[in-house]
Amino acid sequence: MESNECPSSKIIPIQKSLYEPIDFVQNFELELTQNGPKETVDVEIHLRNFVGYDSQPTNPLGPQWPSPPADIIGCYLCPLCHCYHQKLQMTARLQFRNIAHLFQLDPRMVWSYGVEACVTARLPNIALPAGATYNLSDPQQMSSRRTDAYLIFHPFEYVFHEYDNGDYNFRIVDVRLKISKTKLFYVDESQGWQIVNDDLGPCFRDLYPKILTFHPDCGCNVIIHVGPATLKAHKKVLSAKSYKLLEFFHGNQRATEIHFLNVEVDVVRAMLEFFYTNQLDCLSLVVSPLRLCDLLIRIFRYATTWDMDKFRIACLDHIPFAVTPETASIFSEFADSNNLTYLHLTLEKYIHAMNLRQPAEVSRQ
């Protein structure tokens, strides 16, 4: 696991002695950006290692800790503090801020969420004043398909007998957590669920910041006109992501400008971000559910018209994450008119269950 934090990972400091009770709860949010629509999830982790019985003694390192019942499983007697400890155990819970689990483009497709966790500890070391840092084990991974508004993973367990050197300064330093998201498709009984690897082609993420500036060294070699708006891009990116643009530049090799007609600038901005980063982040472009609904519908129509299948599929993946009570009816009408049968069915089921009334119309240009 990477040591530095990224948007979908978190380092949680613990700083607890191995030989003291650990009952640690931490809540935080993480932004998932690696696969599929970007979303923010609320995470709760619970780290514990101690089981106490009857009463708490005054000296946690003394031998007078009461013994647990004989049928307790998963505990061991610490030879130093004479306390009964559990294996170090961590549970993770994800709380989602959307209702995407209620809507599907296909009954055989779901999103799976994974947790990768690593616990680090520090042992005293004469040669190293700060001590030696160890991972209690290799990073453990666990994944589960989302079927609700939250997801609780089975506990991770860590043991550390091999690190026990008889020094009370053995400390749990931190927990390193990473959350991921994967699209799954159910093939059949023999093959089960398989990961869907959307072939989005080459990624030009390093070039994307350059099209957002008009600095002379940005390297852009084509100007895009969308009405009165002007955007910059690289011919090699446009050609790699759209065969129609590839044909245009083959026939117009000296072209340095291109006019996009019958499309709004926010759709083209979303298209360029997808071309460069292989991600569709509509949430950064709008501030309300109705505007997001309107933007996704216009993106779908534009991508369909210009045979941008990958852009269109990314848009469809985004829709379940964008549904709210005020946009459900609009998305349902859209799904029905575009023969998205199962999406329409799940939307209608939700509308009926929530007894939703038709919301205000959004523009459909």
Secondary structure, 3 states (H helix, E strand, C coil): CCCCCCCCEEEEEEEEECCCCCEEEEEEEEEECCCCCCEEEEEEEEEEEECCCCCCCCCCCCCCCCCCCCCCCCEEECCCCCCEEEEEEEEEEEEECCCHHHCCCCCCEEEEEEEEEEEEEEEEECCEEEEEEEECCCCEEEEEECCCCEEECCCEEECCHHHCCCCCCCEEEEEEEEEEEEEEEECCCCCCEEECCCCCCCCCHHHHHHHCCCCHHHCCCEEEEECCEEEEECHHHHHHHCHHHHHHHHHCCCCCEEECCCCCHHHHHHHHHHHHHCCCCHHHCCCCHHHHHHHHHHHHHHHHHCCCHHHHHHHHHHHHHHCCCCCHHHHHHHHHHCCCHHHHHHHHHHHHHHCCCCCCCCCCC
